[in-house]
Amino acid sequence: MLAAIVSERRADADAARRDVAESELRREAAARPRRSLGARLRGAERSVIAEVKKASPSAGLLRADYCPAGLARRYEAAGAAAISVLTEPRHFLGSESHLREVRAAVELPVLRKDFLCDPYQVWEAAAWGADAVLLIVAALDPGELGAMYRAALEAGLDVLAEAHTEADLDRALGLEQAIVGVNSRDLKTLRTDLAVALRLAARIPRGRLAVAESGIRSRDDVQALAGAGYRGFLIGETLLRDEDPGAALARLLAGGRDGGPPGARQGASHFRRYGRRIF
């Protein structure tokens, strides 16, 4: 599935390039201020990147009343550190307009989340108002990953380099200025297992900014992942399935504050509980 979506997005980039020259995107990007995703994530022990998306292949339609700007404003009011916006059009029903609407609605850093595979798409993100881009390591060969990373730095964007496996993580860590993301979703089955993020955390050097992605459903999940060393948490479906996503985020963040920092014993116990699924 990943290869098919990337192929679609390559064709989309080629078509977009015929309509809008990269030079035009660069001019628009240069006029936009940037907000640092990395600085926001380092500003608190538990920083949530709250996601707006209408649908996903694993969950189907998430919100029939989808309003990206309204959701983003709710998340900002509830204490989100940043907003992630899905722009992939076929499987997640995203679009350029969704990112532009969110950028106009909030002051938080905005992450473009998509299957980016062409440096042109990095300049799209910068022109549309994104402050960061997601690069899925498994979707890119070494040369492509390097080219995408360099384009993001040139555009003034932060990079969230997403790993799913040990090999992915080694490549992500090689991007010295990138935020490291570990996604607990299996790309083949689409199932999530937090044991993946908990296991791979041990391979991330202390002090390297890391974000846990997918499958985060509760205060206990956040506490266990924080205990493993993650500073950021990208959360989407758990919030979007709630009648009031902003209130759901506020409850999760309040729970984290009330609970205090998780202990190593609690994190280890949580690891064993999740780890039974794969070991």
TORKOL-4160 file (C-alpha; in steps of 0.2 Angstrom, whole numbers, padded with zeros to 4 digits, m for minus):
279
<pt num="1" X="0000" Y="0000" Z="0000"/>
<pt num="2" X="0014" Y="0012" Z="0004"/>
<pt num="3" X="0022" Y="0010" Z="m0013"/>
<pt num="4" X="0006" Y="0013" Z="m0022"/>
<pt num="5" X="0002" Y="0029" Z="m0012"/>
<pt num="6" X="0020" Y="0035" Z="m0015"/>
<pt num="7" X="0018" Y="0032" Z="m0033"/>
<pt num="8" X="0002" Y="0042" Z="m0034"/>
<pt num="9" X="0010" Y="0056" Z="m0025"/>
<pt num="10" X="0025" Y="0056" Z="m0037"/>
<pt num="11" X="0012" Y="0058" Z="m0051"/>
<pt num="12" X="0003" Y="0072" Z="m0041"/>
<pt num="13" X="0019" Y="0082" Z="m0039"/>
<pt num="14" X="0023" Y="0081" Z="m0057"/>
<pt num="15" X="0006" Y="0087" Z="m0062"/>
<pt num="16" X="0007" Y="0101" Z="m0049"/>
<pt num="17" X="0024" Y="0106" Z="m0056"/>
<pt num="18" X="0016" Y="0109" Z="m0073"/>
<pt num="19" X="0003" Y="0121" Z="m0065"/>
<pt num="20" X="0013" Y="0130" Z="m0052"/>
<pt num="21" X="0032" Y="0133" Z="m0055"/>
<pt num="22" X="0043" Y="0129" Z="m0040"/>
<pt num="23" X="0050" Y="0147" Z="m0041"/>
<pt num="24" X="0033" Y="0153" Z="m0037"/>
<pt num="25" X="0032" Y="0142" Z="m0022"/>
<pt num="26" X="0049" Y="0148" Z="m0016"/>
<pt num="27" X="0043" Y="0166" Z="m0018"/>
<pt num="28" X="0027" Y="0163" Z="m0007"/>
<pt num="29" X="0037" Y="0153" Z="0005"/>
<pt num="30" X="0050" Y="0167" Z="0008"/>
<pt num="31" X="0036" Y="0179" Z="0013"/>
<pt num="32" X="0029" Y="0167" Z="0027"/>
<pt num="33" X="0035" Y="0168" Z="0045"/>
<pt num="34" X="0041" Y="0151" Z="0053"/>
<pt num="35" X="0037" Y="0144" Z="0070"/>
<pt num="36" X="0049" Y="0131" Z="0077"/>
<pt num="37" X="0041" Y="0114" Z="0080"/>
<pt num="38" X="0056" Y="0108" Z="0089"/>
<pt num="39" X="0056" Y="0123" Z="0101"/>
<pt num="40" X="0038" Y="0120" Z="0105"/>
<pt num="41" X="0041" Y="0101" Z="0109"/>
<pt num="42" X="0056" Y="0105" Z="0120"/>
<pt num="43" X="0045" Y="0118" Z="0130"/>
<pt num="44" X="0036" Y="0104" Z="0140"/>
<pt num="45" X="0038" Y="0087" Z="0146"/>
<pt num="46" X="0023" Y="0081" Z="0137"/>
<pt num="47" X="0019" Y="0090" Z="0121"/>
<pt num="48" X="0005" Y="0084" Z="0110"/>
<pt num="49" X="0005" Y="0087" Z="0091"/>
<pt num="50" X="m0014" Y="0086" Z="0088"/>
<pt num="51" X="m0019" Y="0080" Z="0071"/>
<pt num="52" X="m0033" Y="0085" Z="0059"/>
<pt num="53" X="m0039" Y="0072" Z="0046"/>
<pt num="54" X="m0055" Y="0068" Z="0039"/>
<pt num="55" X="m0052" Y="0049" Z="0036"/>
<pt num="56" X="m0038" Y="0036" Z="0035"/>
<pt num="57" X="m0037" Y="0019" Z="0027"/>
<pt num="58" X="m0037" Y="0010" Z="0044"/>
<pt num="59" X="m0052" Y="0019" Z="0052"/>
<pt num="60" X="m0062" Y="0025" Z="0037"/>
<pt num="61" X="m0072" Y="0042" Z="0038"/>
<pt num="62" X="m0068" Y="0050" Z="0055"/>
<pt num="63" X="m0078" Y="0065" Z="0055"/>
<pt num="64" X="m0093" Y="0069" Z="0043"/>
<pt num="65" X="m0093" Y="0087" Z="0050"/>
<pt num="66" X="m0075" Y="0089" Z="0046"/>
<pt num="67" X="m0069" Y="0107" Z="0048"/>
<pt num="68" X="m0050" Y="0108" Z="0049"/>
<pt num="69" X="m0049" Y="0126" Z="0055"/>
<pt num="70" X="m0062" Y="0123" Z="0069"/>
<pt num="71" X="m0053" Y="0108" Z="0075"/>
<pt num="72" X="m0036" Y="0117" Z="0075"/>
<pt num="73" X="m0044" Y="0131" Z="0086"/>
<pt num="74" X="m0051" Y="0119" Z="0098"/>
<pt num="75" X="m0034" Y="0110" Z="0100"/>
<pt num="76" X="m0025" Y="0126" Z="0102"/>
<pt num="77" X="m0037" Y="0132" Z="0116"/>
<pt num="78" X="m0035" Y="0115" Z="0124"/>
<pt num="79" X="m0016" Y="0116" Z="0125"/>
<pt num="80" X="m0009" Y="0108" Z="0109"/>
<pt num="81" X="0009" Y="0111" Z="0105"/>
<pt num="82" X="0007" Y="0110" Z="0087"/>
<pt num="83" X="m0006" Y="0104" Z="0073"/>
<pt num="84" X="m0003" Y="0090" Z="0061"/>
<pt num="85" X="m0013" Y="0092" Z="0045"/>
<pt num="86" X="m0016" Y="0077" Z="0033"/>
<pt num="87" X="m0015" Y="0084" Z="0015"/>
<pt num="88" X="m0015" Y="0067" Z="0005"/>
<pt num="89" X="m0031" Y="0067" Z="m0005"/>
<pt num="90" X="m0037" Y="0050" Z="m0010"/>
<pt num="91" X="m0035" Y="0039" Z="0006"/>
<pt num="92" X="m0035" Y="0053" Z="0019"/>
<pt num="93" X="m0047" Y="0065" Z="0010"/>
<pt num="94" X="m0034" Y="0079" Z="0013"/>
<pt num="95" X="m0030" Y="0094" Z="0003"/>
<pt num="96" X="m0020" Y="0110" Z="0001"/>
<pt num="97" X="m0035" Y="0120" Z="0007"/>
<pt num="98" X="m0035" Y="0111" Z="0024"/>
<pt num="99" X="m0017" Y="0116" Z="0028"/>
<pt num="100" X="m0020" Y="0134" Z="0022"/>
<pt num="101" X="m0036" Y="0135" Z="0033"/>
<pt num="102" X="m0027" Y="0128" Z="0048"/>
<pt num="103" X="m0012" Y="0140" Z="0046"/>
<pt num="104" X="m0024" Y="0155" Z="0045"/>
<pt num="105" X="m0033" Y="0149" Z="0061"/>
<pt num="106" X="m0020" Y="0146" Z="0074"/>
<pt num="107" X="m0003" Y="0153" Z="0079"/>
<pt num="108" X="0005" Y="0135" Z="0083"/>
<pt num="109" X="0017" Y="0127" Z="0072"/>
<pt num="110" X="0009" Y="0117" Z="0058"/>
<pt num="111" X="0016" Y="0100" Z="0052"/>
<pt num="112" X="0012" Y="0094" Z="0034"/>
<pt num="113" X="0008" Y="0076" Z="0035"/>
<pt num="114" X="0008" Y="0067" Z="0019"/>
<pt num="115" X="0018" Y="0054" Z="0008"/>
<pt num="116" X="0031" Y="0067" Z="0002"/>
<pt num="117" X="0043" Y="0060" Z="m0010"/>
<pt num="118" X="0048" Y="0075" Z="m0021"/>
<pt num="119" X="0057" Y="0091" Z="m0015"/>
<pt num="120" X="0044" Y="0101" Z="m0025"/>
<pt num="121" X="0031" Y="0095" Z="m0011"/>
<pt num="122" X="0043" Y="0102" Z="0002"/>
<pt num="123" X="0041" Y="0119" Z="m0006"/>
<pt num="124" X="0023" Y="0117" Z="m0007"/>
<pt num="125" X="0022" Y="0114" Z="0011"/>
<pt num="126" X="0032" Y="0130" Z="0015"/>
<pt num="127" X="0022" Y="0140" Z="0003"/>
<pt num="128" X="0005" Y="0134" Z="0010"/>
<pt num="129" X="0011" Y="0139" Z="0028"/>
<pt num="130" X="0018" Y="0123" Z="0036"/>
<pt num="131" X="0032" Y="0125" Z="0048"/>
<pt num="132" X="0037" Y="0107" Z="0047"/>
<pt num="133" X="0036" Y="0092" Z="0036"/>
<pt num="134" X="0034" Y="0073" Z="0039"/>
<pt num="135" X="0047" Y="0062" Z="0030"/>
<pt num="136" X="0043" Y="0043" Z="0030"/>
<pt num="137" X="0059" Y="0035" Z="0030"/>
<pt num="138" X="0052" Y="0018" Z="0023"/>
<pt num="139" X="0045" Y="0028" Z="0008"/>
<pt num="140" X="0061" Y="0035" Z="0002"/>
<pt num="141" X="0078" Y="0028" Z="m0004"/>
<pt num="142" X="0094" Y="0036" Z="0004"/>
<pt num="143" X="0096" Y="0048" Z="m0010"/>
<pt num="144" X="0078" Y="0054" Z="m0010"/>
<pt num="145" X="0078" Y="0055" Z="0009"/>
<pt num="146" X="0094" Y="0066" Z="0009"/>
<pt num="147" X="0087" Y="0077" Z="m0005"/>
<pt num="148" X="0070" Y="0080" Z="0004"/>
<pt num="149" X="0079" Y="0084" Z="0020"/>
<pt num="150" X="0091" Y="0096" Z="0012"/>
<pt num="151" X="0076" Y="0105" Z="0004"/>
<pt num="152" X="0067" Y="0106" Z="0020"/>
<pt num="153" X="0082" Y="0114" Z="0029"/>
<pt num="154" X="0083" Y="0126" Z="0014"/>
<pt num="155" X="0065" Y="0131" Z="0016"/>
<pt num="156" X="0067" Y="0134" Z="0034"/>
<pt num="157" X="0056" Y="0119" Z="0039"/>
<pt num="158" X="0058" Y="0107" Z="0053"/>
<pt num="159" X="0059" Y="0089" Z="0048"/>
<pt num="160" X="0050" Y="0075" Z="0058"/>
<pt num="161" X="0058" Y="0059" Z="0051"/>
<pt num="162" X="0047" Y="0044" Z="0054"/>
<pt num="163" X="0053" Y="0027" Z="0058"/>
<pt num="164" X="0044" Y="0011" Z="0059"/>
<pt num="165" X="0058" Y="m0001" Z="0061"/>
<pt num="166" X="0076" Y="m0002" Z="0068"/>
<pt num="167" X="0083" Y="0000" Z="0051"/>
<pt num="168" X="0072" Y="0015" Z="0048"/>
<pt num="169" X="0077" Y="0023" Z="0065"/>
<pt num="170" X="0095" Y="0021" Z="0060"/>
<pt num="171" X="0092" Y="0031" Z="0044"/>
<pt num="172" X="0082" Y="0044" Z="0054"/>
<pt num="173" X="0095" Y="0047" Z="0067"/>
<pt num="174" X="0107" Y="0051" Z="0053"/>
<pt num="175" X="0098" Y="0067" Z="0049"/>
<pt num="176" X="0106" Y="0077" Z="0062"/>
<pt num="177" X="0094" Y="0091" Z="0063"/>
<pt num="178" X="0078" Y="0081" Z="0062"/>
<pt num="179" X="0066" Y="0077" Z="0075"/>
<pt num="180" X="0064" Y="0058" Z="0076"/>
<pt num="181" X="0047" Y="0051" Z="0075"/>
<pt num="182" X="0043" Y="0032" Z="0079"/>
<pt num="183" X="0026" Y="0026" Z="0072"/>
<pt num="184" X="0019" Y="0011" Z="0080"/>
<pt num="185" X="0008" Y="0007" Z="0066"/>
<pt num="186" X="0013" Y="m0008" Z="0055"/>
<pt num="187" X="0014" Y="m0002" Z="0037"/>
<pt num="188" X="0008" Y="m0019" Z="0030"/>
<pt num="189" X="m0006" Y="m0023" Z="0042"/>
<pt num="190" X="m0010" Y="m0005" Z="0048"/>
<pt num="191" X="m0012" Y="m0012" Z="0066"/>
<pt num="192" X="m0004" Y="m0002" Z="0080"/>
<pt num="193" X="0006" Y="m0009" Z="0094"/>
<pt num="194" X="0015" Y="0003" Z="0107"/>
<pt num="195" X="0028" Y="m0010" Z="0110"/>
<pt num="196" X="0036" Y="m0004" Z="0094"/>
<pt num="197" X="0039" Y="0014" Z="0101"/>
<pt num="198" X="0044" Y="0008" Z="0118"/>
<pt num="199" X="0056" Y="m0005" Z="0111"/>
<pt num="200" X="0064" Y="0008" Z="0098"/>
<pt num="201" X="0066" Y="0021" Z="0112"/>
<pt num="202" X="0081" Y="0012" Z="0119"/>
<pt num="203" X="0090" Y="0015" Z="0102"/>
<pt num="204" X="0087" Y="0034" Z="0102"/>
<pt num="205" X="0101" Y="0044" Z="0110"/>
<pt num="206" X="0097" Y="0054" Z="0126"/>
<pt num="207" X="0094" Y="0072" Z="0122"/>
<pt num="208" X="0088" Y="0068" Z="0104"/>
<pt num="209" X="0071" Y="0075" Z="0102"/>
<pt num="210" X="0059" Y="0061" Z="0099"/>
<pt num="211" X="0040" Y="0060" Z="0095"/>
<pt num="212" X="0029" Y="0044" Z="0097"/>
<pt num="213" X="0016" Y="0042" Z="0084"/>
<pt num="214" X="0000" Y="0032" Z="0082"/>
<pt num="215" X="m0010" Y="0021" Z="0094"/>
<pt num="216" X="m0009" Y="0033" Z="0109"/>
<pt num="217" X="m0026" Y="0032" Z="0117"/>
<pt num="218" X="m0024" Y="0036" Z="0136"/>
<pt num="219" X="m0015" Y="0045" Z="0149"/>
<pt num="220" X="m0007" Y="0029" Z="0154"/>
<pt num="221" X="0000" Y="0027" Z="0136"/>
<pt num="222" X="0007" Y="0045" Z="0137"/>
<pt num="223" X="0015" Y="0042" Z="0153"/>
<pt num="224" X="0023" Y="0025" Z="0148"/>
<pt num="225" X="0030" Y="0033" Z="0132"/>
<pt num="226" X="0036" Y="0049" Z="0142"/>
<pt num="227" X="0045" Y="0037" Z="0154"/>
<pt num="228" X="0054" Y="0029" Z="0139"/>
<pt num="229" X="0061" Y="0046" Z="0133"/>
<pt num="230" X="0048" Y="0053" Z="0121"/>
<pt num="231" X="0045" Y="0072" Z="0123"/>
<pt num="232" X="0031" Y="0073" Z="0109"/>
<pt num="233" X="0016" Y="0063" Z="0105"/>
<pt num="234" X="0006" Y="0064" Z="0089"/>
<pt num="235" X="m0012" Y="0060" Z="0092"/>
<pt num="236" X="m0026" Y="0060" Z="0079"/>
<pt num="237" X="m0039" Y="0046" Z="0079"/>
<pt num="238" X="m0041" Y="0046" Z="0098"/>
<pt num="239" X="m0046" Y="0064" Z="0098"/>
<pt num="240" X="m0056" Y="0064" Z="0082"/>
<pt num="241" X="m0067" Y="0050" Z="0087"/>
<pt num="242" X="m0072" Y="0060" Z="0102"/>
<pt num="243" X="m0088" Y="0071" Z="0101"/>
<pt num="244" X="m0077" Y="0086" Z="0107"/>
<pt num="245" X="m0059" Y="0083" Z="0101"/>
<pt num="246" X="m0053" Y="0099" Z="0111"/>
<pt num="247" X="m0061" Y="0093" Z="0127"/>
<pt num="248" X="m0053" Y="0076" Z="0124"/>
<pt num="249" X="m0036" Y="0084" Z="0122"/>
<pt num="250" X="m0038" Y="0094" Z="0138"/>
<pt num="251" X="m0043" Y="0079" Z="0148"/>
<pt num="252" X="m0027" Y="0070" Z="0142"/>
<pt num="253" X="m0016" Y="0084" Z="0146"/>
<pt num="254" X="m0024" Y="0087" Z="0163"/>
<pt num="255" X="m0022" Y="0069" Z="0167"/>
<pt num="256" X="m0003" Y="0070" Z="0163"/>
<pt num="257" X="m0001" Y="0085" Z="0174"/>
<pt num="258" X="m0011" Y="0077" Z="0188"/>
<pt num="259" X="m0001" Y="0061" Z="0187"/>
<pt num="260" X="0016" Y="0068" Z="0188"/>
<pt num="261" X="0031" Y="0061" Z="0179"/>
<pt num="262" X="0030" Y="0042" Z="0176"/>
<pt num="263" X="0042" Y="0031" Z="0185"/>
<pt num="264" X="0054" Y="0018" Z="0177"/>
<pt num="265" X="0044" Y="0004" Z="0185"/>
<pt num="266" X="0028" Y="0010" Z="0178"/>
<pt num="267" X="0036" Y="0012" Z="0160"/>
<pt num="268" X="0043" Y="m0006" Z="0161"/>
<pt num="269" X="0027" Y="m0013" Z="0167"/>
<pt num="270" X="0018" Y="m0005" Z="0152"/>
<pt num="271" X="0032" Y="m0011" Z="0140"/>
<pt num="272" X="0029" Y="m0029" Z="0146"/>
<pt num="273" X="0010" Y="m0028" Z="0145"/>
<pt num="274" X="0011" Y="m0022" Z="0127"/>
<pt num="275" X="0027" Y="m0032" Z="0123"/>
<pt num="276" X="0018" Y="m0048" Z="0124"/>
<pt num="277" X="0010" Y="m0045" Z="0108"/>
<pt num="278" X="0026" Y="m0046" Z="0098"/>
<pt num="279" X="0039" Y="m0056" Z="0108"/>
